[in-house]
Amino acid sequence: MVIYTQKETLVQALSSANKNDKIGFVPTMGALHKGHISLVKKALAENKVVVVSIFVNPTQFNNKADLQKYPRTPEDDISLLKNLKGELVVYLPEISDLYENSVSAKKYNFGGLQNEMEGKHRKGHFDGVGTIVSKLLKIIKPNTAYFGEKDFQQLQIVKKLVAIEKLPVKIVGCPILRETNGLAMSSRNKRLSAKQFEEVTLIYRTLKEVKEKFKSTSITDLNALVSERFLQNPDLKLEYFEIANEATLKTAKRKNKASKYRAFIAAFAGEVRLIDNISLN
Ligand code: PAF
């Protein structure tokens, strides 16, 4: 495993690889967990060289405190990655290596995807994600990049981004990995107390209940059911629950047999904001 902190040396190293060698890419903000490792293992199985970036991107945080408190564990991240077999390259830059003149995001229109759910609640978030993912893809030029489905809206937006910018990369979505209690794996889980770690299982329990009842229950009744479940648990604050069309991410009011739907939740346990989703049909 080789670690680069500067894009010039990373680009140089990647350009000396054989032209036919496939490059896989896993972008991360560090605080790596088994979910990230599963993406890296998939990338290693499908590519000759795999680049993992570790960079807490300031432009995608709409909340200063969230950025400050985002877990940063570079030593642990490196040790985890060192255990993996294969040709692994780690890109661990400083902010100035990626944002030379100003730490700001480009404005994007992802065909309306940016205005739904996370876009409504985290203003400018997807401009920041689009800006950094575009920069990283242009530096690394991977054949394939891997993203987790926990951030399903992000995955759809990245697919749109590469179409808009005509970037020659395949975007692969990978299934959510869960703790044994059902909680979706996330770097933010490191900030939960032991009590909160148990309480937040409500999120996945509720999503599973919605999935079980989806065929037989109207969307209006499912919305009411989820509000009720969260009202019974005052330690968790529901930010939003949405049943949305999987392709457009638009809120579904009623079901249409030809469409695919997903249920999405964002909720707070104290100051920690968690998101999760499940496919419904
Ligand atoms: O999903 C994440 O960790 C981040 O949004 C990403 C894709 C690494 C961009 O900073």
Residues whose N, C-alpha, C, O or C-beta is under 5 A from the ligand:
A	BS01	PAF	P27 T28 M29 F55 N57 V129 I132
